Amino acid sequence: MSDWTKYSPADLADVRAWRARWVRRKLAALPQIEATGGYETYAANRKAVEDLAGHLMRAPVSPARITDAAEKATVAMLGIRATSTTGLQGALQNWCARVEKEHGE
């Protein structure tokens, strides 16, 4: 049993919304991949996304379960699961979108 199951529905909604806002802020601050920037801008973005994922997986409360395979990335946190075939950044964006849709944000 995950520790998120201890929350009341209202508290769980608040925790999910807070984490989605936090993840959105972190995603917005990621280094941009520049078309003319070569591999360096991709590498900087990728490292920042991996650092963000590592932080979420080490969260003291309800850590994320994240997989990043060649064909699909998956993020599961606080009872919400999202996937993306575009990579880990897309899966994180999709997780936020699911939370926002479910909680009317």
Buried (B, 14 or more C-beta within 10 A) or exposed (E): EEEBEEBEEEEBBEBBBEBBBEBBEBBEEBBEBEEEBEEEBEEBBBEBBEEBBEBBEEEEEBBBEBEBEEEBBBBBBBEBBBBBEEBBBBBBBBBBBBBBEEBEB
